[in-house]
Amino acid sequence: MAMTPTAADVSENVSAPARRSIPWKHSPLIVGTISTGDGLSHLIEAPQGIDLVEVRLDLLLSNGVAPKVIQQALAQRSVPALLTLRTRDEGGAFNWRSRQRVLFFMAFIRFVDAVDLELTNLPRLARVLRAVRLSKRDLIVSSHSLRRKLTPLRLRRLLNQFRKTRASLYKIVGLARHRRDLRALAEPLLTHSHMRLAIMASGPLATSSRLSLPALGSRLVYVHLDGATAPGQPSHEDTYSFPQLRPVFSPK
């Protein structure tokens, strides 16, 4: 049963680590996600080839990991860390109250090098955005459309919205049931190559998007280090032979 975290559970006695630089110009960066207590060990010794570890705070807390334990692992990390705290609408584990979510963001910003904020939630996270700027942390602005495909018109509007907020990278996740959906997601990588975009699909073509879109310029590849945090997300240990790729690119 998911715990209900509160800001009172966060320790003020754990020292934050020195900030690490994220090599955004390298493409694609491999992002390893962690969501369990066992996965925290990857912060201290990341698998070879992992450029950035995403700390899914919402999933860690829902799996019963104490905030202080997460802080302690972050304090000992040897790899850049990305803080992500999603609501259920974004594919997360909690329906956070706005104040509760803000307080957790504020408590953990000093332990990480980058923060992922959802575009639609930016007005409610203005305090968090200011803290990210003041602490000179990097920012990823994300947009998730997990149940509705992104048409070319919706994508153009989304790119225009992104331009209003300065960020190190912009991330788009859109539903892709058919190849035409995947082609629509790929289009901004070709027409807006001047922007740092990471684009991937949810749905039947989720895995396919992670294998194909980086070749067109998508800047991030997400893999899990301890358990998939999204359908179709591969493990960092996954390998594919050519015969195995057919069902990935042509799902039933």
C-alpha positions as a Markdown table, in Angstrom:
| # | Residue | x | y | z |
|---|---|---|---|---|
| 1 | Met | 0.0 | 0.0 | 0.0 |
| 2 | Ala | 1.4 | 3.4 | -1.0 |
| 3 | Met | 2.6 | 5.6 | 1.9 |
| 4 | Thr | 1.5 | 9.2 | 2.2 |
| 5 | Pro | 4.7 | 11.2 | 2.3 |
| 6 | Thr | 4.9 | 14.5 | 4.1 |
| 7 | Ala | 7.6 | 17.2 | 4.2 |
| 8 | Ala | 8.2 | 16.3 | 7.9 |
| 9 | Asp | 9.8 | 13.1 | 6.7 |
| 10 | Val | 12.6 | 14.9 | 5.0 |
| 11 | Ser | 15.8 | 15.2 | 6.9 |
| 12 | Glu | 17.7 | 18.6 | 7.2 |
| 13 | Asn | 20.8 | 16.9 | 8.5 |
| 14 | Val | 22.0 | 15.2 | 5.3 |
| 15 | Ser | 24.7 | 17.2 | 3.5 |
| 16 | Ala | 24.1 | 17.8 | -0.2 |
| 17 | Pro | 26.8 | 16.7 | -2.7 |
| 18 | Ala | 28.7 | 19.0 | -5.1 |
| 19 | Arg | 26.9 | 19.8 | -8.3 |
| 20 | Arg | 27.9 | 17.7 | -11.3 |
| 21 | Ser | 27.9 | 18.9 | -14.9 |
| 22 | Ile | 25.6 | 17.2 | -17.4 |
| 23 | Pro | 27.1 | 16.9 | -20.9 |
| 24 | Trp | 24.0 | 18.0 | -22.8 |
| 25 | Lys | 25.9 | 18.4 | -26.1 |
| 26 | His | 26.5 | 14.7 | -26.2 |
| 27 | Ser | 23.7 | 13.0 | -28.0 |
| 28 | Pro | 21.9 | 10.8 | -27.1 |
| 29 | Leu | 22.5 | 10.7 | -23.4 |
| 30 | Ile | 21.5 | 7.5 | -21.7 |
| 31 | Val | 19.2 | 8.1 | -18.7 |
| 32 | Gly | 18.9 | 5.3 | -16.2 |
| 33 | Thr | 15.7 | 5.5 | -14.1 |
| 34 | Ile | 15.5 | 4.2 | -10.5 |
| 35 | Ser | 12.3 | 3.6 | -8.6 |
| 36 | Thr | 13.1 | 1.2 | -5.7 |
| 37 | Gly | 15.3 | 1.1 | -2.7 |
| 38 | Asp | 17.6 | -1.5 | -4.3 |
| 39 | Gly | 18.0 | 0.8 | -7.3 |
| 40 | Leu | 19.5 | 3.6 | -5.1 |
| 41 | Ser | 22.8 | 1.7 | -5.2 |
| 42 | His | 23.1 | 2.8 | -8.9 |
| 43 | Leu | 23.6 | 6.4 | -7.7 |
| 44 | Ile | 26.8 | 5.3 | -6.0 |
| 45 | Glu | 28.0 | 3.1 | -8.8 |
| 46 | Ala | 26.2 | 3.6 | -12.0 |
| 47 | Pro | 26.3 | 0.9 | -14.7 |
| 48 | Gln | 28.7 | 1.5 | -17.5 |
| 49 | Gly | 27.3 | 3.8 | -20.2 |
| 50 | Ile | 24.8 | 5.6 | -18.0 |
| 51 | Asp | 25.2 | 9.3 | -18.3 |
| 52 | Leu | 22.4 | 10.5 | -16.0 |
| 53 | Val | 20.3 | 8.8 | -13.3 |
| 54 | Glu | 16.7 | 9.8 | -13.0 |
| 55 | Val | 15.4 | 9.6 | -9.4 |
| 56 | Arg | 11.7 | 8.9 | -9.7 |
| 57 | Leu | 10.9 | 10.3 | -6.3 |
| 58 | Asp | 7.1 | 9.6 | -6.6 |
| 59 | Leu | 7.8 | 5.9 | -7.2 |
| 60 | Leu | 10.5 | 5.6 | -4.6 |
| 61 | Leu | 8.1 | 7.0 | -2.0 |
| 62 | Ser | 5.2 | 4.9 | -3.1 |
| 63 | Asn | 7.5 | 1.8 | -2.8 |
| 64 | Gly | 8.1 | 2.7 | 0.9 |
| 65 | Val | 11.6 | 4.1 | 0.6 |
| 66 | Ala | 12.1 | 6.7 | 3.3 |
| 67 | Pro | 13.0 | 10.3 | 2.2 |
| 68 | Lys | 16.2 | 10.3 | 4.3 |
| 69 | Val | 17.4 | 7.1 | 2.7 |
| 70 | Ile | 17.0 | 8.7 | -0.7 |
| 71 | Gln | 18.8 | 11.8 | 0.4 |
| 72 | Gln | 21.7 | 9.7 | 1.8 |
| 73 | Ala | 22.1 | 7.8 | -1.5 |
| 74 | Leu | 22.0 | 11.1 | -3.4 |
| 75 | Ala | 24.7 | 12.5 | -1.1 |
| 76 | Gln | 27.0 | 9.7 | -2.1 |
| 77 | Arg | 26.3 | 9.7 | -5.8 |
| 78 | Ser | 29.1 | 9.4 | -8.4 |
| 79 | Val | 26.9 | 10.3 | -11.5 |
| 80 | Pro | 24.7 | 13.3 | -12.4 |
| 81 | Ala | 21.2 | 13.0 | -11.0 |
| 82 | Leu | 17.8 | 14.1 | -12.4 |
| 83 | Leu | 14.9 | 14.7 | -10.0 |
| 84 | Thr | 11.4 | 13.7 | -11.3 |
| 85 | Leu | 8.2 | 13.8 | -9.2 |
| 86 | Arg | 5.2 | 12.9 | -11.3 |
| 87 | Thr | 1.5 | 12.9 | -10.7 |
| 88 | Arg | -0.7 | 10.1 | -11.9 |
| 89 | Asp | -1.8 | 12.1 | -15.0 |
| 90 | Glu | 1.9 | 12.2 | -16.0 |
| 91 | Gly | 2.4 | 8.5 | -15.4 |
| 92 | Gly | 3.4 | 8.8 | -11.7 |
| 93 | Ala | 2.4 | 7.2 | -8.5 |
| 94 | Phe | 0.6 | 9.9 | -6.5 |
| 95 | Asn | -2.1 | 12.5 | -6.8 |
| 96 | Trp | 0.0 | 15.1 | -5.1 |
| 97 | Arg | -1.5 | 18.1 | -3.5 |
| 98 | Ser | 0.2 | 21.1 | -5.1 |
| 99 | Arg | 1.7 | 22.3 | -1.8 |
| 100 | Gln | 2.9 | 18.8 | -0.8 |
| 101 | Arg | 4.6 | 18.3 | -4.2 |
| 102 | Val | 6.3 | 21.8 | -4.0 |
| 103 | Leu | 7.7 | 21.0 | -0.6 |
| 104 | Phe | 9.3 | 17.8 | -1.8 |
| 105 | Phe | 10.7 | 19.5 | -4.8 |
| 106 | Met | 12.2 | 22.2 | -2.6 |
| 107 | Ala | 13.7 | 19.7 | -0.2 |
| 108 | Phe | 15.5 | 17.6 | -2.9 |
| 109 | Ile | 16.6 | 20.2 | -5.4 |
| 110 | Arg | 20.0 | 20.8 | -3.6 |
| 111 | Phe | 20.7 | 17.0 | -3.9 |
| 112 | Val | 20.4 | 16.8 | -7.8 |
| 113 | Asp | 21.8 | 18.4 | -10.9 |
| 114 | Ala | 18.6 | 18.7 | -13.0 |
| 115 | Val | 14.9 | 18.8 | -12.4 |
| 116 | Asp | 12.1 | 17.7 | -14.7 |
| 117 | Leu | 8.9 | 19.8 | -14.6 |
| 118 | Glu | 5.7 | 19.2 | -16.5 |
| 119 | Leu | 4.8 | 22.0 | -18.9 |
| 120 | Thr | 1.1 | 22.2 | -17.8 |
| 121 | Asn | 2.1 | 22.3 | -14.1 |
| 122 | Leu | 4.6 | 25.2 | -14.4 |
| 123 | Pro | 2.1 | 27.8 | -13.1 |
| 124 | Arg | 1.6 | 25.8 | -10.0 |
| 125 | Leu | 5.3 | 25.2 | -9.6 |
| 126 | Ala | 6.5 | 28.8 | -10.0 |
| 127 | Arg | 8.3 | 28.6 | -6.6 |
| 128 | Val | 10.1 | 25.4 | -7.7 |
| 129 | Leu | 11.1 | 27.0 | -11.0 |
| 130 | Arg | 12.6 | 30.0 | -9.2 |
| 131 | Ala | 14.6 | 27.7 | -6.9 |
| 132 | Val | 15.9 | 25.8 | -10.0 |
| 133 | Arg | 17.1 | 29.1 | -11.5 |
| 134 | Leu | 18.6 | 30.4 | -8.3 |
| 135 | Ser | 20.5 | 27.2 | -7.5 |
| 136 | Lys | 21.7 | 27.0 | -11.1 |
| 137 | Arg | 20.3 | 23.5 | -11.6 |
| 138 | Asp | 19.5 | 22.4 | -15.2 |
| 139 | Leu | 15.8 | 22.2 | -16.2 |
| 140 | Ile | 13.9 | 19.7 | -18.4 |
| 141 | Val | 10.4 | 20.8 | -19.4 |
| 142 | Ser | 8.3 | 17.8 | -20.2 |
| 143 | Ser | 4.9 | 17.2 | -21.9 |
| 144 | His | 3.1 | 13.9 | -21.6 |
| 145 | Ser | 0.2 | 12.9 | -23.8 |
| 146 | Leu | -0.2 | 9.3 | -22.7 |
| 147 | Arg | -3.8 | 8.7 | -23.8 |
| 148 | Arg | -4.1 | 10.9 | -26.8 |
| 149 | Lys | -1.9 | 11.1 | -29.9 |
| 150 | Leu | -0.1 | 14.3 | -30.8 |
| 151 | Thr | -1.2 | 15.6 | -34.2 |
| 152 | Pro | 1.1 | 17.9 | -36.2 |
| 153 | Leu | -1.0 | 20.9 | -35.1 |
| 154 | Arg | -0.8 | 19.9 | -31.4 |
| 155 | Leu | 3.0 | 19.4 | -31.7 |
| 156 | Arg | 3.5 | 22.9 | -33.3 |
| 157 | Arg | 1.5 | 24.5 | -30.5 |
| 158 | Leu | 3.5 | 22.5 | -27.9 |
| 159 | Leu | 6.8 | 23.7 | -29.4 |
| 160 | Asn | 5.6 | 27.3 | -29.2 |
| 161 | Gln | 4.7 | 26.8 | -25.6 |
| 162 | Phe | 8.1 | 25.4 | -24.9 |
| 163 | Arg | 9.8 | 28.5 | -26.2 |
| 164 | Lys | 8.2 | 30.5 | -23.3 |
| 165 | Thr | 10.4 | 28.8 | -20.7 |
| 166 | Arg | 14.2 | 28.6 | -21.0 |
| 167 | Ala | 15.4 | 25.0 | -20.4 |
| 168 | Ser | 18.3 | 22.8 | -21.0 |
| 169 | Leu | 16.1 | 20.3 | -22.9 |
| 170 | Tyr | 12.5 | 19.8 | -23.9 |
| 171 | Lys | 10.9 | 16.4 | -23.6 |
| 172 | Ile | 7.8 | 15.1 | -25.4 |
| 173 | Val | 6.0 | 11.8 | -24.8 |
| 174 | Gly | 3.0 | 11.1 | -27.0 |
| 175 | Leu | 0.8 | 8.1 | -27.7 |
| 176 | Ala | 1.7 | 6.1 | -30.8 |
| 177 | Arg | -0.5 | 3.2 | -31.9 |
| 178 | His | 0.4 | 3.3 | -35.6 |
| 179 | Arg | 3.5 | 4.2 | -37.7 |
| 180 | Arg | 1.9 | 7.4 | -38.8 |
| 181 | Asp | 1.7 | 8.5 | -35.1 |
| 182 | Leu | 5.4 | 7.8 | -34.8 |
| 183 | Arg | 6.2 | 9.8 | -38.0 |
| 184 | Ala | 4.3 | 12.7 | -36.5 |
| 185 | Leu | 6.4 | 12.5 | -33.3 |
| 186 | Ala | 9.6 | 12.4 | -35.4 |
| 187 | Glu | 8.8 | 15.5 | -37.4 |
| 188 | Pro | 9.9 | 18.1 | -34.8 |
| 189 | Leu | 13.3 | 16.4 | -34.7 |
| 190 | Leu | 13.8 | 17.3 | -38.3 |
| 191 | Thr | 12.1 | 20.7 | -38.4 |
| 192 | His | 13.3 | 22.0 | -35.0 |
| 193 | Ser | 16.8 | 20.5 | -34.8 |
| 194 | His | 18.0 | 23.8 | -33.2 |
| 195 | Met | 16.0 | 22.9 | -30.1 |
| 196 | Arg | 17.3 | 20.3 | -27.7 |
| 197 | Leu | 14.4 | 17.8 | -28.0 |
| 198 | Ala | 13.9 | 14.4 | -26.5 |
| 199 | Ile | 10.9 | 12.7 | -28.0 |
| 200 | Met | 9.5 | 9.2 | -27.4 |
| 201 | Ala | 6.2 | 7.3 | -27.6 |
| 202 | Ser | 3.9 | 5.7 | -25.2 |
| 203 | Gly | 1.7 | 2.8 | -26.3 |
| 204 | Pro | 2.4 | 0.0 | -28.7 |
| 205 | Leu | 5.3 | 1.7 | -30.4 |
| 206 | Ala | 7.0 | 2.9 | -27.2 |
| 207 | Thr | 10.0 | 0.5 | -27.5 |
| 208 | Ser | 10.3 | 1.2 | -31.2 |
| 209 | Ser | 10.5 | 5.0 | -30.6 |
| 210 | Arg | 13.4 | 4.5 | -28.1 |
| 211 | Leu | 15.3 | 2.6 | -30.8 |
| 212 | Ser | 14.5 | 4.8 | -33.8 |
| 213 | Leu | 14.1 | 8.4 | -32.8 |
| 214 | Pro | 17.6 | 8.9 | -31.3 |
| 215 | Ala | 18.9 | 8.3 | -34.9 |
| 216 | Leu | 16.9 | 11.4 | -35.9 |
| 217 | Gly | 18.2 | 13.6 | -33.1 |
| 218 | Ser | 16.2 | 12.8 | -30.0 |
| 219 | Arg | 18.6 | 13.7 | -27.2 |
| 220 | Leu | 17.7 | 11.2 | -24.5 |
| 221 | Val | 17.2 | 7.4 | -24.2 |
| 222 | Tyr | 15.5 | 6.3 | -21.1 |
| 223 | Val | 16.3 | 2.8 | -19.7 |
| 224 | His | 15.4 | 1.4 | -16.3 |
| 225 | Leu | 18.0 | 0.2 | -13.8 |
| 226 | Asp | 15.7 | -1.6 | -11.4 |
| 227 | Gly | 12.2 | -1.8 | -12.9 |
| 228 | Ala | 10.3 | -0.2 | -15.8 |
| 229 | Thr | 8.8 | 3.1 | -14.9 |
| 230 | Ala | 6.8 | 3.3 | -18.2 |
| 231 | Pro | 5.4 | 0.7 | -20.6 |
| 232 | Gly | 7.9 | -0.2 | -23.3 |
| 233 | Gln | 10.9 | 1.2 | -21.4 |
| 234 | Pro | 13.9 | -1.2 | -21.9 |
| 235 | Ser | 16.4 | -2.3 | -19.3 |
| 236 | His | 19.9 | -1.1 | -19.5 |
| 237 | Glu | 20.9 | -4.7 | -20.0 |
| 238 | Asp | 18.5 | -5.4 | -22.9 |
| 239 | Thr | 20.1 | -6.5 | -26.2 |
| 240 | Tyr | 18.3 | -7.1 | -29.5 |
| 241 | Ser | 19.1 | -9.3 | -32.5 |
| 242 | Phe | 17.7 | -8.3 | -35.9 |
| 243 | Pro | 15.0 | -11.0 | -35.9 |
| 244 | Gln | 13.8 | -9.8 | -32.5 |
| 245 | Leu | 13.3 | -6.3 | -33.8 |
| 246 | Arg | 10.4 | -7.2 | -36.1 |
| 247 | Pro | 7.7 | -7.3 | -33.4 |
| 248 | Val | 9.2 | -4.2 | -31.8 |
| 249 | Phe | 8.7 | -2.1 | -35.0 |
| 250 | Ser | 5.4 | -3.9 | -36.1 |
| 251 | Pro | 3.4 | -4.6 | -32.9 |
| 252 | Lys | 0.1 | -6.3 | -33.3 |
